[in-house]
Amino acid sequence: MARTKLRHMPVRLATGAFIVNSGVGKLQADDETAARVHAMASGAYPMFGNLGPGFFTRALGSAEVALGTALVVPVVPTAVAAAGLTAFSAGLLRLYARTPGLRQEGSWRPTQQGTAVAKDVWLLGIGLSLLADRAGARRRRNRARRAKAKSARVS
């Protein structure tokens, strides 16, 4: 199993704590907040419309707590946590793209209301950076193995 690199932990801890906090907030959401969260999500993802607002918001909160915990706990491989973060943030950015009023007309620039969702582009960048770092480490290991095998054949 791959060890978590120490250099990944600051970004994993900060991002994971932020996501856990967001999830806990959704788990404690009142009916009005749950209705707002559900309405926004259902606009971008119509399949969520069939779920009750309370159920949806609790499920989303639970998923956020699970993802945040995966980022914070170092025994979860970085590639696994980063893949989850990348998928989650891509979903949030789709919500941003599909929800009217979050973007300025004819632009990707956020409105005042859209800034809270548009900032999730940082989560996507973090997830992709962690995945790229893991892929680069794998390539370096494979090159080193090939060089070692080649030098053993030459000797």
C-alpha positions in Angstrom: 0.0 0.0 0.0 1.3 3.5 -0.9 2.4 5.6 2.0 1.0 9.1 2.3 3.7 11.7 1.6 4.3 14.2 4.3 4.2 17.0 1.7 0.6 16.0 0.9 -0.7 16.3 4.5 -1.0 20.1 4.9 -3.2 20.4 1.9 -5.1 17.2 2.8 -5.7 18.4 6.3 -6.8 21.9 5.4 -9.1 20.7 2.6 -10.4 17.8 4.6 -11.2 19.9 7.6 -13.1 22.4 5.4 -15.1 19.6 3.8 -15.9 17.9 7.1 -17.1 21.2 8.5 -19.4 21.7 5.5 -20.8 18.2 5.9 -21.5 18.6 9.6 -23.3 21.8 8.8 -25.5 20.0 6.3 -26.2 17.2 8.9 -27.4 19.9 11.3 -29.4 21.8 8.6 -32.9 23.0 9.5 -35.8 22.4 7.1 -35.4 25.8 5.3 -31.7 25.2 4.7 -32.3 21.7 3.5 -35.0 22.9 1.1 -32.5 25.5 -0.4 -29.7 23.0 -0.7 -32.0 20.5 -2.3 -33.5 23.0 -4.7 -30.1 24.1 -6.0 -28.9 20.6 -6.4 -32.1 19.5 -8.1 -31.7 22.3 -10.6 -28.4 21.0 -11.8 -29.0 17.3 -11.2 -32.7 16.6 -11.9 -32.4 13.0 -10.6 -32.2 14.4 -7.0 -35.6 16.0 -7.4 -37.3 12.7 -6.3 -35.5 12.7 -3.0 -36.8 14.6 0.0 -34.9 17.7 0.9 -34.0 16.5 4.4 -32.9 13.1 3.2 -30.9 14.6 0.3 -29.2 17.1 2.6 -28.3 14.5 5.2 -26.9 12.2 2.5 -24.9 15.0 1.0 -23.6 16.0 4.5 -22.6 12.3 5.2 -20.8 12.1 1.9 -18.9 15.3 2.7 -17.9 14.1 6.2 -16.7 10.8 4.6 -14.7 12.6 1.9 -13.2 15.1 4.4 -12.3 12.2 6.7 -10.6 10.4 3.9 -8.5 13.4 3.2 -7.5 14.0 6.8 -6.7 10.3 7.7 -3.2 9.5 6.4 -3.9 5.8 6.0 -6.2 6.6 3.1 -3.9 6.6 0.0 -3.5 10.1 -1.5 -4.7 8.8 -4.9 -7.9 7.5 -3.4 -8.6 10.7 -1.4 -7.6 12.9 -4.4 -9.9 11.0 -6.8 -12.8 11.5 -4.4 -12.0 15.2 -4.1 -11.7 15.6 -7.8 -15.0 14.0 -8.5 -16.8 15.9 -5.8 -15.4 19.2 -6.8 -16.2 18.5 -10.5 -19.8 17.9 -9.4 -19.9 21.2 -7.5 -18.5 23.1 -10.6 -21.2 21.5 -12.7 -23.7 22.9 -10.2 -22.1 26.3 -10.6 -22.3 26.0 -14.4 -25.9 24.9 -14.5 -27.5 27.1 -11.8 -29.0 30.4 -13.1 -27.8 33.5 -11.3 -24.4 32.2 -10.2 -22.6 33.4 -13.3 -22.6 36.7 -15.1 -24.5 36.6 -18.3 -22.5 35.1 -21.1 -19.4 34.6 -18.9 -17.9 32.1 -16.5 -17.2 34.9 -14.0 -19.3 34.5 -10.8 -22.0 36.9 -9.6 -22.0 37.9 -6.0 -24.3 34.9 -5.3 -22.0 32.6 -7.4 -18.8 33.3 -5.6 -19.5 30.8 -2.8 -19.8 28.0 -5.4 -17.2 29.2 -7.9 -14.5 29.0 -5.2 -14.8 25.3 -5.4 -12.5 25.5 -8.4 -9.7 25.4 -5.8 -10.9 22.0 -4.6 -10.6 20.7 -8.2 -7.1 22.2 -8.5 -6.1 20.5 -5.3 -7.5 17.1 -6.3 -5.9 17.3 -9.7 -2.5 18.4 -8.2 -2.5 15.5 -5.8 -3.4 13.0 -8.5 -0.6 14.5 -10.8 1.9 14.2 -8.0 1.0 10.6 -7.4 1.2 9.8 -11.2 4.7 11.5 -11.4 6.0 9.5 -8.4 4.8 6.3 -10.1 6.5 7.2 -13.4 9.8 8.0 -11.5 9.6 4.6 -9.7 9.0 2.8 -13.0 11.9 4.5 -14.7 14.2 3.7 -11.8 13.1 0.0 -12.0 13.7 -0.1 -15.7 17.2 1.5 -15.4 18.1 -1.0 -12.6 16.9 -4.0 -14.7 18.8 -2.7 -17.7 22.0 -2.2 -15.7 21.7 -5.7 -14.2 21.4 -7.1 -17.8 24.5 -5.2 -18.9 26.6 -6.3 -16.0 
